[in-house]
């Protein structure tokens, strides 16, 4: 009996590349961040975003990041030959994202002329109004990483200590009260975040995927399972399909609780995969 021919309905990857992406954990060593985007305190790499976009979409489909920051998702979408739409509350970051997109377009030349890359300065909690105002198309994939609660306000955070010595680098996203990263109550933060993602559902193609990159949080001597709580609550709107663990092994260990208590160095993020079913 002859083998059934391979039909790929999700992306344009060959079976070998598809299988490699199915590994439940991965290491990713991105190139150094460009000076212009260093200002953002929690940017994820374009190279990582590109791998996810190329797996969950086909060329010329539309990718949305409702919290686009300095534009990683949009740059990755361009490199992948996809259309990208990004929403960003902070005007400064939206401007940086726009410049990053323009620079990438110059590098790609004619191959990207037909692609849409739209940076919208706005509040993702008003997603319905934004889609109506800008006449946005149906979305084929969502890739995003939300604020990790209000952890950028934690003065003891190792990354924050380093950034304090550089006044041109931001220690937090903004002082805007609408910014999710400024909400102090954990349950309120979680509820508002889940509501934002749930409101995307009417604009997401049936059976399309939504990837949220997030991690659990340590604060006040205890752990807040943000990734797990988000998976549970978003699972009420979308189908939680799986997870990939992004491991970082290029970060220096810190002696938390040395000789006194167990406190791990948390060098992994959860890439939660949901599907609009």
C-alpha positions in Angstrom: 0.0 0.0 0.0 1.4 3.4 -1.0 1.9 6.1 1.7 -0.6 8.8 1.9 1.0 12.1 0.5 1.9 14.7 3.1 -0.6 17.5 3.2 0.3 20.6 5.3 -2.7 22.7 6.0 -1.1 24.8 8.7 2.2 26.1 7.3 4.8 25.6 4.6 7.3 23.6 6.6 8.6 20.2 5.5 8.0 17.2 7.8 11.5 17.3 9.3 11.2 21.0 10.3 7.7 20.4 11.6 8.9 17.6 13.8 11.7 19.6 15.2 9.3 22.3 16.4 7.2 19.8 18.2 9.9 19.4 20.9 8.3 20.5 24.2 11.3 22.6 25.2 13.9 24.6 23.4 16.9 26.8 23.9 17.1 30.1 22.1 20.2 32.3 21.9 19.1 35.5 20.1 21.6 38.0 18.7 22.3 41.1 20.8 19.5 43.7 20.9 19.8 46.8 18.8 20.4 50.0 20.7 17.0 51.5 19.8 15.0 48.7 21.3 17.1 48.3 24.5 15.0 50.9 26.1 12.1 48.5 26.5 12.6 46.4 29.7 11.0 43.1 28.5 11.5 42.6 24.8 11.3 39.1 23.3 13.6 38.3 20.3 12.5 38.6 16.7 14.3 35.4 15.9 12.1 33.5 18.4 8.9 35.2 17.2 9.8 34.2 13.6 10.0 30.5 14.4 6.5 30.6 15.9 5.0 32.7 13.1 6.4 30.4 10.4 4.9 27.3 12.2 1.4 28.6 12.9 0.8 30.5 9.6 1.3 30.4 5.9 2.8 33.3 3.8 0.8 36.4 3.6 -1.6 35.5 6.4 -2.2 38.1 9.2 -0.4 38.1 12.6 -1.6 40.2 15.5 0.3 41.2 18.7 -2.1 43.2 20.9 0.9 44.3 23.2 3.5 44.8 20.5 6.1 46.8 22.5 9.0 47.8 20.3 7.8 45.6 17.4 9.4 42.2 17.6 6.4 40.4 16.2 6.0 42.8 13.3 9.6 42.6 12.3 9.4 38.8 12.5 6.2 38.8 10.5 7.9 40.8 7.7 10.9 38.4 7.6 8.5 35.5 7.4 6.5 37.1 4.5 3.4 37.6 6.7 1.2 40.7 7.3 1.5 42.1 10.8 -0.6 44.3 13.1 0.6 45.5 16.4 -1.2 47.5 19.2 0.8 49.3 21.8 -0.3 51.6 24.6 3.0 53.4 25.1 3.5 56.0 22.4 7.2 55.9 22.8 7.4 52.2 22.2 4.9 52.5 19.3 7.2 55.0 17.7 10.2 52.7 18.1 8.2 49.8 16.7 7.3 51.9 13.6 11.0 52.8 13.1 12.0 49.1 13.5 9.4 48.1 10.9 10.6 50.8 8.5 14.2 49.7 8.9 13.3 46.1 8.2 11.3 47.0 5.1 14.4 48.8 3.8 16.5 45.7 4.3 13.9 43.4 2.7 13.3 45.6 -0.3 10.8 44.6 -2.9 10.0 41.2 -1.3 8.1 43.1 1.5 6.4 45.8 -0.5 3.1 44.0 -0.7 3.0 43.2 3.1 1.0 45.1 5.7 2.8 46.2 8.8 0.6 48.4 11.0 1.5 49.8 14.4 -1.5 51.2 16.2 -1.1 53.3 19.3 -4.0 52.3 21.5 -5.2 50.3 24.4 -5.6 46.5 23.8 -8.6 46.5 26.2 -10.5 48.5 23.5 -9.9 45.9 20.8 -13.4 46.0 19.4 -13.2 49.8 18.8 -9.7 49.5 17.3 -10.8 46.8 14.8 -13.8 48.9 13.8 -11.8 52.2 13.6 -9.0 50.8 11.5 -11.1 48.3 9.5 -8.7 45.5 10.4 -8.9 42.1 8.6 -9.5 38.7 10.1 -6.5 37.5 12.1 -4.8 34.1 11.4 -2.5 34.0 14.4 -1.9 35.9 17.6 1.6 36.0 19.2 2.1 38.0 22.3 3.9 38.4 25.6 2.0 40.4 28.3 3.5 42.2 31.3 4.5 39.8 34.0 2.2 41.5 36.4 3.9 44.4 38.2 7.3 42.8 38.6 9.1 45.6 36.8 8.3 47.6 40.0 10.3 45.2 42.1 13.4 47.0 43.1 15.3 43.8 44.0 15.0 42.3 40.6 18.4 41.4 39.2 17.6 42.8 35.8 16.4 46.1 37.3 19.6 46.6 39.2 21.5 46.6 36.0 19.1 48.9 34.2 19.2 51.5 37.0 22.8 52.4 36.1 21.6 53.4 32.6 19.2 56.4 32.7 18.2 56.0 29.1 16.7 52.6 29.8 13.2 52.2 31.1 12.6 50.4 34.4 8.9 50.0 33.7 6.6 50.2 30.7 4.9 53.5 31.7 3.2 55.4 34.5 -0.1 55.1 32.7 -2.8 53.8 35.0 -4.3 51.9 32.1 -1.0 49.9 31.8 -1.5 46.4 33.0 2.1 46.4 34.4 1.0 49.0 37.0 -1.9 47.0 38.5 -0.9 45.9 42.0 -3.7 43.4 42.8 -2.9 40.1 41.2 -6.5 38.9 40.7 -7.4 42.2 39.1 -4.4 42.0 36.8 -5.2 38.5 35.8 -8.9 39.3 35.1 -8.1 42.3 32.9 -5.5 40.4 31.0 -7.8 37.4 30.3 -10.6 39.8 29.2 -8.2 41.4 26.6 -7.4 38.0 25.1 -11.0 36.8 25.2 -12.1 40.0 23.3 -9.9 39.0 20.4 -11.9 35.9 19.7 -14.5 37.4 17.3 -11.6 38.7 15.1 -9.6 35.4 15.1 -10.1 32.9 12.3 -11.8 29.6 13.3 -9.2 27.1 14.4 -6.4 29.7 14.4 -3.8 29.6 17.2 -2.9 32.1 19.9 0.5 31.9 21.6 1.1 33.6 24.9 4.6 33.8 26.2 4.6 34.2 30.0 6.2 32.9 33.2 5.3 32.3 36.8 6.1 35.1 39.2 7.9 35.2 42.6 6.9 38.0 44.9 6.9 38.5 48.7 8.4 35.1 49.4 5.8 33.1 47.4 5.1 32.1 43.8 2.1 33.4 41.8 1.4 30.8 39.1 0.7 33.4 36.4 1.3 31.0 33.5 -0.9 28.3 35.0 -3.7 30.7 36.0 -3.7 32.3 32.6 -3.9 28.8 31.0 -6.8 27.9 33.2 -8.8 31.1 32.7 -8.1 31.5 28.9 -9.1 27.9 28.5 -12.6 29.0 29.2 -12.6 31.0 25.9 -10.1 29.1 23.8 -8.9 25.5 23.8 -5.6 25.1 25.6 -3.7 22.8 23.2 -0.2 22.6 24.5 2.9 24.3 25.8 6.5 24.8 24.8 9.1 25.7 27.4 11.6 28.4 26.4 14.8 27.7 28.5 17.5 30.3 28.9 20.9 28.9 29.8 23.0 32.0 29.1 22.0 34.0 32.3 24.3 34.2 35.3 23.1 32.4 38.4 22.3 34.6 41.5 22.7 33.2 45.1 19.1 33.6 46.1 18.5 32.2 49.6 22.0 30.7 49.7 22.5 28.7 52.9 19.0 29.5 54.1 16.1 28.7 51.8 15.3 27.2 48.4 14.8 29.9 45.8 15.3 28.9 42.2 16.8 31.0 39.4 13.9 31.0 37.0 15.3 30.8 33.5 12.3 29.5 31.6 9.1 30.9 30.1 5.9 29.1 29.1 4.8 29.5 25.5 1.1 28.5 25.9 -0.7 27.4 22.7 -4.4 28.1 22.5 -6.8 27.4 19.6 -10.0 29.2 18.6 -12.4 26.3 18.4 
